[in-house]
């Protein structure tokens, strides 16, 4: 066990999803008092989203983690207005939230090309500053990565999430028979015959208490925030993390996962969700599946199976409950169809809402115009 633990720590260390950087805008250039010349402003510092970068790449390439804009050019006889200093760009991956050291959100990088200014250059010297330049802003910032994916796999360790992702997509996550084989997020792509692609994020397994940062804790839960929908994965035969922890049948596993998400951030359980019941190749799996379906239809009747402090405020109604075996491929094609259907439904609802908003805006404009002519 010690050997596995050591390997786990080393491998998790290769994945970076939070980075602290020092940034400083460039100083302004000197003014020229006898001719009233104005120095150029210092360069700004920006964080720019690009698909070809990771936080680990930034850490490796810039070990000092310092980024400074260039100083503004001094005013001089041949150029009374000094040029602005060159901006400094920090290329970061898509999915970054940029915050100050105190936790204030400075901006989000949700798509390639998104930019957030994190340090402004100092003004150049001018008549109003007695021709003395100012220094640029200086601060520490944090780059916090939250994966953006269509679906996020949610499950306890060893529920078969990694095997499921391998069976469905082009991802090759680590798979083994011990808990916590997923030690860093893995994103796979589902490919459909019409070339539609859907991204699935396999995230480190939850344990009870993850909402207070036990186990992978917030390293897992923060990534759920950026996924469009949730894909719960449970072992049809139940789950037990260790000998000293209680055994959880599939129904209890579903509700405990729900409660952990709810305790971390209540709105997470409002996301559309599907339930995958894995390991249907095991003995008596069909009987256990039927029992689980009955319990999910009337969860209140079975709430006494759960500890009082682990009963969710709201039970999730799953759009689809799909039995599969990631080992032999049973149910995988049907699952892919259900995922596609659920995401397409949600996209159609979103498009309809946008059209209704635009139509209402147009109606209001026509109404206001009509009222204006009758005044």
DOTI-873597 format. One record per residue (C-alpha): residue in three letters; x, y negated, z; residue number from 1. Coordinates in nm, 4 decimals, decimal comma, padded with zeros to 6 digits. Layout:
type | px | py | pz | seq
ALA | X | Y | Z | NUM;
...
END
This chain:
type | px | py | pz | seq
UNK | 00,0000 | 00,0000 | 00,0000 | 1;
UNK | 00,2836 | -00,2402 | 00,0745 | 2;
UNK | 00,4222 | -00,1809 | -00,2735 | 3;
UNK | 00,0887 | -00,2721 | -00,4352 | 4;
UNK | 00,0545 | -00,5793 | -00,2180 | 5;
UNK | 00,3976 | -00,7043 | -00,3207 | 6;
UNK | 00,3229 | -00,6537 | -00,6888 | 7;
UNK | -00,0089 | -00,8343 | -00,6473 | 8;
UNK | 00,1536 | -01,1399 | -00,4892 | 9;
UNK | 00,4190 | -01,1619 | -00,7589 | 10;
UNK | 00,1683 | -01,1291 | -01,0416 | 11;
UNK | -00,0702 | -01,3826 | -00,8936 | 12;
UNK | 00,2235 | -01,6212 | -00,8639 | 13;
UNK | 00,2518 | -01,6200 | -01,2439 | 14;
UNK | -00,0884 | -01,7861 | -01,2743 | 15;
UNK | -00,1167 | -02,1542 | -01,1819 | 16;
UNK | -00,4571 | -02,3225 | -01,1549 | 17;
UNK | -00,3641 | -02,6260 | -00,9434 | 18;
UNK | -00,0700 | -02,8625 | -00,9856 | 19;
UNK | 00,0375 | -03,1795 | -00,8012 | 20;
UNK | 00,2234 | -03,4447 | -01,0036 | 21;
UNK | 00,3801 | -03,7844 | -00,9412 | 22;
UNK | 00,2814 | -04,0488 | -01,1973 | 23;
UNK | 00,3871 | -04,4111 | -01,2335 | 24;
UNK | 00,2997 | -04,6714 | -01,4940 | 25;
UNK | 00,5893 | -04,8558 | -01,6566 | 26;
UNK | 00,6985 | -05,1911 | -01,5148 | 27;
UNK | 00,6138 | -05,5057 | -01,7108 | 28;
UNK | 00,8806 | -05,6964 | -01,9030 | 29;
UNK | 01,0334 | -06,0266 | -01,7894 | 30;
UNK | 00,8804 | -06,3519 | -01,9101 | 31;
UNK | 01,0888 | -06,6356 | -02,0581 | 32;
UNK | 01,0255 | -06,9498 | -01,8489 | 33;
UNK | 01,1882 | -07,2176 | -02,0671 | 34;
UNK | 00,9866 | -07,1186 | -02,3747 | 35;
UNK | 00,6735 | -06,9883 | -02,2008 | 36;
UNK | 00,7376 | -06,6387 | -02,3301 | 37;
UNK | 00,5348 | -06,3431 | -02,1952 | 38;
UNK | 00,6833 | -06,0016 | -02,1193 | 39;
UNK | 00,5201 | -05,6875 | -02,2524 | 40;
UNK | 00,2979 | -05,4735 | -02,0301 | 41;
UNK | 00,4343 | -05,1441 | -01,9010 | 42;
UNK | 00,3198 | -04,8182 | -02,0579 | 43;
UNK | 00,0258 | -04,6260 | -01,9084 | 44;
UNK | 00,0285 | -04,2599 | -01,8065 | 45;
UNK | -00,2418 | -04,0333 | -01,9526 | 46;
UNK | -00,3433 | -03,6721 | -01,9084 | 47;
UNK | -00,4476 | -03,5294 | -02,2475 | 48;
UNK | -00,6261 | -03,1987 | -02,3120 | 49;
UNK | -00,4702 | -02,9559 | -02,5588 | 50;
UNK | -00,5348 | -02,5870 | -02,6189 | 51;
UNK | -00,1661 | -02,5013 | -02,6492 | 52;
UNK | -00,0697 | -02,5813 | -02,2877 | 53;
UNK | -00,1063 | -02,4186 | -01,9446 | 54;
UNK | -00,0401 | -02,5571 | -01,5984 | 55;
UNK | 00,2396 | -02,3041 | -01,5605 | 56;
UNK | 00,4000 | -02,4449 | -01,8779 | 57;
UNK | 00,3934 | -02,7950 | -01,7267 | 58;
UNK | 00,5438 | -02,6636 | -01,4038 | 59;
UNK | 00,8222 | -02,4800 | -01,5892 | 60;
UNK | 00,8988 | -02,7584 | -01,8385 | 61;
UNK | 00,8941 | -03,0426 | -01,5844 | 62;
UNK | 01,0270 | -02,8972 | -01,2566 | 63;
UNK | 01,0485 | -03,2435 | -01,0956 | 64;
UNK | 00,6825 | -03,3057 | -01,1881 | 65;
UNK | 00,7413 | -03,6797 | -01,2407 | 66;
UNK | 00,5874 | -03,8751 | -01,5284 | 67;
UNK | 00,6642 | -04,2465 | -01,5810 | 68;
UNK | 00,5497 | -04,4852 | -01,8536 | 69;
UNK | 00,8133 | -04,6890 | -02,0370 | 70;
UNK | 00,8783 | -05,0489 | -01,9220 | 71;
UNK | 00,7476 | -05,3429 | -02,1211 | 72;
UNK | 00,9957 | -05,5337 | -02,3403 | 73;
UNK | 01,1350 | -05,8612 | -02,2005 | 74;
UNK | 01,0350 | -06,1852 | -02,3692 | 75;
UNK | 01,3213 | -06,3382 | -02,5655 | 76;
UNK | 01,3882 | -06,6173 | -02,8079 | 77;
UNK | 01,3215 | -06,4078 | -03,1204 | 78;
UNK | 01,0145 | -06,2349 | -02,9706 | 79;
UNK | 00,8302 | -06,4544 | -02,7203 | 80;
UNK | 00,5595 | -06,1909 | -02,6681 | 81;
UNK | 00,7373 | -05,8741 | -02,5586 | 82;
UNK | 00,6137 | -05,5404 | -02,6888 | 83;
UNK | 00,4154 | -05,3077 | -02,4645 | 84;
UNK | 00,6036 | -05,0121 | -02,3178 | 85;
UNK | 00,5295 | -04,6711 | -02,4675 | 86;
UNK | 00,2593 | -04,4699 | -02,2921 | 87;
UNK | 00,3480 | -04,1373 | -02,1319 | 88;
UNK | 00,1205 | -03,8424 | -02,2139 | 89;
UNK | 00,0916 | -03,5306 | -01,9988 | 90;
UNK | -00,0472 | -03,2483 | -02,2112 | 91;
UNK | -00,2706 | -03,0200 | -02,0034 | 92;
UNK | -00,5125 | -02,7328 | -02,0787 | 93;
UNK | -00,8825 | -02,7783 | -02,1457 | 94;
UNK | -01,0929 | -02,7288 | -01,8330 | 95;
UNK | -00,8945 | -02,9612 | -01,6052 | 96;
UNK | -01,0433 | -03,1847 | -01,3387 | 97;
UNK | -00,8032 | -03,4682 | -01,2554 | 98;
UNK | -00,8195 | -03,5914 | -00,8961 | 99;
UNK | -00,6254 | -03,8222 | -00,6678 | 100;
UNK | -00,4378 | -03,6819 | -00,3702 | 101;
UNK | -00,7385 | -03,7809 | -00,1567 | 102;
UNK | -00,9756 | -03,5775 | -00,3736 | 103;
UNK | -01,1336 | -03,8614 | -00,5742 | 104;
UNK | -01,2243 | -03,7393 | -00,9239 | 105;
UNK | -01,0433 | -03,9459 | -01,1889 | 106;
UNK | -01,1829 | -03,7603 | -01,4877 | 107;
UNK | -01,2524 | -03,4294 | -01,6625 | 108;
UNK | -01,0879 | -03,2706 | -01,9666 | 109;
UNK | -01,3688 | -03,0622 | -02,1127 | 110;
UNK | -01,2607 | -03,0556 | -02,4782 | 111;
UNK | -00,9399 | -03,0785 | -02,6776 | 112;
UNK | -00,8363 | -03,4413 | -02,7163 | 113;
UNK | -01,0091 | -03,5673 | -02,3998 | 114;
UNK | -00,7919 | -03,8254 | -02,2193 | 115;
UNK | -00,7793 | -03,9614 | -01,8651 | 116;
UNK | -00,5637 | -04,2598 | -01,7656 | 117;
UNK | -00,3989 | -04,1801 | -01,4322 | 118;
UNK | -00,1529 | -04,4715 | -01,3877 | 119;
UNK | -00,1725 | -04,8179 | -01,5436 | 120;
UNK | 00,1408 | -05,0009 | -01,6497 | 121;
UNK | 00,2331 | -05,3263 | -01,4770 | 122;
UNK | 00,1566 | -05,6616 | -01,6460 | 123;
UNK | 00,4445 | -05,8457 | -01,8094 | 124;
UNK | 00,5742 | -06,1702 | -01,6638 | 125;
UNK | 00,3831 | -06,4829 | -01,7714 | 126;
UNK | 00,3092 | -06,8415 | -01,6691 | 127;
UNK | 00,0518 | -06,7111 | -01,4160 | 128;
UNK | 00,3069 | -06,4927 | -01,2373 | 129;
UNK | 00,5964 | -06,7391 | -01,2533 | 130;
UNK | 00,7210 | -06,5192 | -01,5422 | 131;
UNK | 00,7909 | -06,2323 | -01,2997 | 132;
UNK | 00,6686 | -05,8867 | -01,4107 | 133;
UNK | 00,4757 | -05,6415 | -01,1925 | 134;
UNK | 00,5450 | -05,2763 | -01,1257 | 135;
UNK | 00,3106 | -05,0101 | -01,2601 | 136;
UNK | 00,0668 | -04,8088 | -01,0499 | 137;
UNK | 00,2255 | -04,5168 | -00,8669 | 138;
UNK | 00,0423 | -04,2227 | -00,7136 | 139;
UNK | 00,0216 | -03,8459 | -00,6804 | 140;
UNK | -00,2487 | -03,6687 | -00,8775 | 141;
UNK | -00,3758 | -03,3120 | -00,8919 | 142;
UNK | -00,4662 | -03,1109 | -01,1990 | 143;
UNK | -00,7264 | -02,8525 | -01,1039 | 144;
UNK | -00,8105 | -02,5889 | -01,3638 | 145;
UNK | -01,1617 | -02,4483 | -01,3798 | 146;
UNK | -01,2096 | -02,1996 | -01,6599 | 147;
UNK | -01,4712 | -02,2835 | -01,9212 | 148;
UNK | -01,6495 | -01,9723 | -02,0478 | 149;
UNK | -01,9932 | -01,8684 | -02,1675 | 150;
UNK | -02,0176 | -01,5889 | -01,9111 | 151;
UNK | -01,8448 | -01,5334 | -01,5767 | 152;
UNK | -01,8153 | -01,1811 | -01,4377 | 153;
UNK | -01,9146 | -01,1719 | -01,0699 | 154;
UNK | -01,8523 | -00,8617 | -00,8600 | 155;
UNK | -01,6781 | -00,7058 | -00,5667 | 156;
UNK | -01,3305 | -00,5541 | -00,6189 | 157;
UNK | -01,3263 | -00,2279 | -00,8129 | 158;
UNK | -01,6800 | -00,2724 | -00,9507 | 159;
UNK | -01,5346 | -00,2115 | -01,2952 | 160;
UNK | -01,5257 | -00,5696 | -01,4250 | 161;
UNK | -01,1869 | -00,5340 | -01,5918 | 162;
UNK | -01,2840 | -00,2054 | -01,7575 | 163;
UNK | -01,6070 | -00,3663 | -01,8749 | 164;
UNK | -01,4246 | -00,6637 | -02,0249 | 165;
UNK | -01,1871 | -00,4289 | -02,2068 | 166;
UNK | -01,4761 | -00,2229 | -02,3423 | 167;
UNK | -01,6596 | -00,5317 | -02,4701 | 168;
UNK | -01,3837 | -00,7607 | -02,5930 | 169;
UNK | -01,0262 | -00,8129 | -02,7065 | 170;
UNK | -00,8932 | -00,8786 | -02,3542 | 171;
UNK | -00,6446 | -00,6414 | -02,1923 | 172;
UNK | -00,6700 | -00,6987 | -01,8158 | 173;
UNK | -00,4939 | -00,4806 | -01,5600 | 174;
UNK | -00,7025 | -00,1750 | -01,4673 | 175;
UNK | -00,6419 | 00,0628 | -01,1759 | 176;
UNK | -00,8304 | 00,2558 | -00,9085 | 177;
UNK | -00,7490 | 00,0227 | -00,6190 | 178;
UNK | -00,9169 | -00,3012 | -00,5182 | 179;
UNK | -00,8001 | -00,6406 | -00,6441 | 180;
UNK | -00,6580 | -00,5285 | -00,9770 | 181;
UNK | -00,7743 | -00,8648 | -01,1151 | 182;
UNK | -00,5377 | -01,1143 | -00,9577 | 183;
UNK | -00,5707 | -01,3915 | -01,2112 | 184;
UNK | -00,8596 | -01,4990 | -01,4384 | 185;
UNK | -00,8744 | -01,3236 | -01,7733 | 186;
UNK | -01,0846 | -01,4516 | -02,0655 | 187;
UNK | -01,1977 | -01,2186 | -02,3415 | 188;
UNK | -01,3953 | -01,2842 | -02,6588 | 189;
UNK | -01,6995 | -01,0851 | -02,7681 | 190;
UNK | -01,7032 | -01,0609 | -03,1474 | 191;
UNK | -02,0314 | -01,0119 | -03,3365 | 192;
UNK | -02,0883 | -00,9011 | -03,6984 | 193;
UNK | -02,1990 | -01,2537 | -03,7983 | 194;
UNK | -01,8668 | -01,3905 | -03,6579 | 195;
UNK | -02,0317 | -01,5367 | -03,3484 | 196;
UNK | -01,7861 | -01,5435 | -03,0557 | 197;
UNK | -01,8790 | -01,5460 | -02,6868 | 198;
UNK | -01,6204 | -01,5964 | -02,4139 | 199;
UNK | -01,6302 | -01,3829 | -02,0977 | 200;
UNK | -01,4208 | -01,4684 | -01,7907 | 201;
UNK | -01,3129 | -01,1868 | -01,5587 | 202;
UNK | -01,2416 | -01,3434 | -01,2212 | 203;
UNK | -01,0729 | -01,2100 | -00,9057 | 204;
UNK | -01,3108 | -00,9914 | -00,7007 | 205;
UNK | -01,5108 | -01,1467 | -00,4216 | 206;
UNK | -01,5182 | -01,0137 | -00,0671 | 207;
UNK | -01,7529 | -01,1035 | 00,2140 | 208;
UNK | -01,6417 | -01,4414 | 00,3449 | 209;
UNK | -01,5085 | -01,5685 | 00,0108 | 210;
UNK | -01,7040 | -01,8923 | 00,0596 | 211;
UNK | -01,4752 | -01,9734 | 00,3556 | 212;
UNK | -01,1698 | -01,8830 | 00,1472 | 213;
UNK | -01,1232 | -01,5206 | 00,2538 | 214;
UNK | -00,9577 | -01,2966 | -00,0031 | 215;
UNK | -00,9284 | -01,4861 | -00,3331 | 216;
UNK | -01,1870 | -01,7285 | -00,1921 | 217;
UNK | -01,2007 | -02,0629 | -00,3663 | 218;
UNK | -00,9453 | -01,9509 | -00,6265 | 219;
UNK | -01,2283 | -01,7364 | -00,7618 | 220;
UNK | -01,5369 | -01,9377 | -00,6823 | 221;
UNK | -01,4264 | -02,2664 | -00,8393 | 222;
UNK | -01,4006 | -02,0967 | -01,1800 | 223;
UNK | -01,7670 | -01,9895 | -01,1637 | 224;
UNK | -01,8683 | -02,3571 | -01,1758 | 225;
UNK | -01,7733 | -02,4020 | -01,5435 | 226;
UNK | -01,9379 | -02,0860 | -01,6815 | 227;
UNK | -02,2753 | -02,1238 | -01,8542 | 228;
UNK | -02,4201 | -01,8014 | -01,7160 | 229;
UNK | -02,3313 | -01,5316 | -01,4635 | 230;
UNK | -02,2814 | -01,1626 | -01,5321 | 231;
UNK | -02,3119 | -00,9698 | -01,2048 | 232;
UNK | -02,1385 | -00,6323 | -01,2065 | 233;
UNK | -02,2074 | -00,3693 | -00,9393 | 234;
UNK | -02,1120 | -00,0062 | -00,8933 | 235;
UNK | -02,4328 | 00,1981 | -00,9114 | 236;
UNK | -02,3036 | 00,4147 | -00,6253 | 237;
UNK | -02,2192 | 00,1217 | -00,3983 | 238;
UNK | -01,8991 | -00,0329 | -00,2688 | 239;
UNK | -01,6666 | -00,0212 | 00,0328 | 240;
UNK | -01,3594 | -00,2451 | 00,0438 | 241;
UNK | -01,1763 | -00,0524 | 00,3186 | 242;
UNK | -01,2352 | 00,2115 | 00,5842 | 243;
UNK | -01,3056 | -00,0526 | 00,8479 | 244;
UNK | -01,5608 | -00,2404 | 00,6381 | 245;
UNK | -01,9246 | -00,1298 | 00,5932 | 246;
UNK | -02,0390 | 00,0623 | 00,2880 | 247;
UNK | -02,2681 | -00,1462 | 00,0668 | 248;
UNK | -02,5212 | 00,0207 | -00,1670 | 249;
UNK | -02,5803 | -00,1503 | -00,4993 | 250;
UNK | -02,8781 | -00,3590 | -00,3789 | 251;
UNK | -02,6799 | -00,4920 | -00,0818 | 252;
UNK | -02,3850 | -00,5675 | -00,3085 | 253;
UNK | -02,6079 | -00,7791 | -00,5357 | 254;
UNK | -02,7502 | -00,9802 | -00,2461 | 255;
UNK | -02,4131 | -01,0300 | -00,0771 | 256;
UNK | -02,2673 | -01,1600 | -00,4025 | 257;
UNK | -02,5640 | -01,3953 | -00,4305 | 258;
UNK | -02,5129 | -01,5183 | -00,0739 | 259;
UNK | -02,1416 | -01,5821 | -00,1243 | 260;
UNK | -02,2141 | -01,7954 | -00,4305 | 261;
UNK | -02,4954 | -01,9741 | -00,2469 | 262;
UNK | -02,2780 | -02,0550 | 00,0546 | 263;
UNK | -02,0011 | -02,1919 | -00,1648 | 264;
UNK | -02,2263 | -02,4101 | -00,3824 | 265;
UNK | -02,6008 | -02,3604 | -00,3786 | 266;
UNK | -02,6612 | -02,4688 | -00,7383 | 267;
UNK | -02,4483 | -02,1797 | -00,8678 | 268;
UNK | -02,7347 | -01,9347 | -00,8098 | 269;
UNK | -02,9561 | -02,1475 | -01,0342 | 270;
UNK | -02,7491 | -02,0456 | -01,3356 | 271;
UNK | -02,9081 | -01,7857 | -01,5659 | 272;
UNK | -02,7819 | -01,4407 | -01,4678 | 273;
UNK | -02,7680 | -01,0847 | -01,5980 | 274;
UNK | -02,6976 | -00,7738 | -01,3927 | 275;
UNK | -02,4710 | -00,4957 | -01,5175 | 276;
UNK | -02,5032 | -00,1666 | -01,3290 | 277;
UNK | -02,1740 | 00,0076 | -01,3997 | 278;
UNK | -02,0410 | 00,3649 | -01,3634 | 279;
UNK | -02,3557 | 00,5339 | -01,4941 | 280;
UNK | -02,1406 | 00,8358 | -01,5800 | 281;
UNK | -02,1213 | 00,9286 | -01,2087 | 282;
UNK | -02,3430 | 01,2034 | -01,0567 | 283;
UNK | -02,6915 | 01,0967 | -00,9374 | 284;
UNK | -02,6453 | 00,7584 | -01,1084 | 285;
UNK | -02,9941 | 00,7663 | -01,2667 | 286;
UNK | -03,1683 | 00,8126 | -00,9296 | 287;
UNK | -02,9669 | 00,5311 | -00,7751 | 288;
UNK | -03,0455 | 00,3041 | -01,0718 | 289;
UNK | -03,4203 | 00,3594 | -01,0295 | 290;
UNK | -03,3913 | 00,2866 | -00,6587 | 291;
UNK | -03,2024 | -00,0367 | -00,7324 | 292;
UNK | -03,4627 | -00,1510 | -00,9868 | 293;
UNK | -03,7446 | -00,0975 | -00,7345 | 294;
UNK | -03,5534 | -00,2938 | -00,4709 | 295;
UNK | -03,4845 | -00,5820 | -00,7100 | 296;
UNK | -03,8536 | -00,6066 | -00,8022 | 297;
UNK | -03,9492 | -00,6591 | -00,4345 | 298;
UNK | -03,6318 | -00,7802 | -00,2588 | 299;
UNK | -03,8160 | -00,9210 | 00,0445 | 300;
UNK | -03,9367 | -00,5738 | 00,1374 | 301;
UNK | -03,5762 | -00,4531 | 00,1592 | 302;
UNK | -03,4195 | -00,7590 | 00,3263 | 303;
UNK | -03,3904 | -00,5659 | 00,6542 | 304;
UNK | -03,1037 | -00,3725 | 00,4919 | 305;
UNK | -02,8914 | -00,6882 | 00,5100 | 306;
UNK | -02,7364 | -00,8674 | 00,8092 | 307;
UNK | -02,9503 | -01,1704 | 00,8983 | 308;
UNK | -02,6755 | -01,4186 | 00,8101 | 309;
UNK | -02,6259 | -01,2655 | 00,4662 | 310;
UNK | -02,9827 | -01,2850 | 00,3332 | 311;
UNK | -02,9920 | -01,5293 | 00,0388 | 312;
UNK | -03,2248 | -01,8291 | 00,0560 | 313;
UNK | -03,3399 | -01,7420 | -00,2947 | 314;
UNK | -03,3156 | -01,4057 | -00,4646 | 315;
UNK | -03,1917 | -01,4133 | -00,8232 | 316;
UNK | -03,4301 | -01,2938 | -01,0931 | 317;
UNK | -03,2044 | -01,1354 | -01,3516 | 318;
UNK | -03,2889 | -01,1860 | -01,7185 | 319;
UNK | -03,1670 | -00,8357 | -01,7977 | 320;
UNK | -03,0652 | -00,5365 | -01,5850 | 321;
UNK | -02,8352 | -00,3287 | -01,8042 | 322;
UNK | -02,6975 | 00,0153 | -01,7057 | 323;
UNK | -02,3570 | 00,0894 | -01,8580 | 324;
UNK | -02,0506 | 00,3044 | -01,8293 | 325;
UNK | -01,7371 | 00,1091 | -01,9112 | 326;
UNK | -01,5494 | 00,4396 | -01,9097 | 327;
UNK | -01,7372 | 00,6196 | -02,1884 | 328;
UNK | -01,8985 | 00,3209 | -02,3620 | 329;
UNK | -02,2588 | 00,3981 | -02,2699 | 330;
UNK | -02,4793 | 00,0855 | -02,2905 | 331;
UNK | -02,2004 | -00,1488 | -02,4067 | 332;
UNK | -02,3623 | -00,2409 | -02,7399 | 333;
UNK | -02,6956 | -00,3028 | -02,5681 | 334;
UNK | -02,5223 | -00,5228 | -02,3107 | 335;
UNK | -02,3565 | -00,7300 | -02,5833 | 336;
UNK | -02,6993 | -00,7804 | -02,7436 | 337;
UNK | -02,8511 | -00,8892 | -02,4108 | 338;
UNK | -02,5672 | -01,1377 | -02,3529 | 339;
UNK | -02,6150 | -01,2852 | -02,6996 | 340;
UNK | -02,9920 | -01,3059 | -02,6527 | 341;
UNK | -02,9640 | -01,4792 | -02,3151 | 342;
UNK | -02,7153 | -01,7395 | -02,4367 | 343;
UNK | -02,9155 | -01,8040 | -02,7553 | 344;
UNK | -03,2311 | -01,8571 | -02,5489 | 345;
UNK | -03,0549 | -02,1067 | -02,3251 | 346;
UNK | -02,9077 | -02,2914 | -02,6235 | 347;
UNK | -03,2524 | -02,3162 | -02,7838 | 348;
UNK | -03,3967 | -02,4607 | -02,4612 | 349;
UNK | -03,1144 | -02,7164 | -02,4421 | 350;
UNK | -03,1628 | -02,8216 | -02,8071 | 351;
UNK | -03,5382 | -02,8566 | -02,7541 | 352;
UNK | -03,4781 | -03,0768 | -02,4479 | 353;
UNK | -03,2399 | -03,2993 | -02,6472 | 354;
UNK | -03,4954 | -03,3365 | -02,9287 | 355;
UNK | -03,7698 | -03,4235 | -02,6784 | 356;
UNK | -03,5476 | -03,6878 | -02,5158 | 357;
UNK | -03,4686 | -03,8413 | -02,8547 | 358;
UNK | -03,8348 | -03,8367 | -02,9537 | 359;
UNK | -03,9338 | -04,0066 | -02,6283 | 360;
UNK | -03,6629 | -04,2698 | -02,6787 | 361;
UNK | -03,7930 | -04,3347 | -03,0314 | 362;
UNK | -04,1505 | -04,3653 | -02,9040 | 363;
UNK | -04,0407 | -04,6144 | -02,6403 | 364;
UNK | -03,8570 | -04,8206 | -02,9041 | 365;
UNK | -04,1640 | -04,8245 | -03,1308 | 366;
UNK | -04,3870 | -04,9166 | -02,8360 | 367;
UNK | -04,1572 | -05,2023 | -02,7304 | 368;
UNK | -04,1375 | -05,3299 | -03,0886 | 369;
UNK | -04,5178 | -05,3179 | -03,1227 | 370;
UNK | -04,5643 | -05,5058 | -02,7953 | 371;
UNK | -04,3144 | -05,7689 | -02,9103 | 372;
UNK | -04,5132 | -05,8408 | -03,2291 | 373;
UNK | -04,8387 | -05,8778 | -03,0326 | 374;
UNK | -04,6892 | -06,1325 | -02,7882 | 375;
END
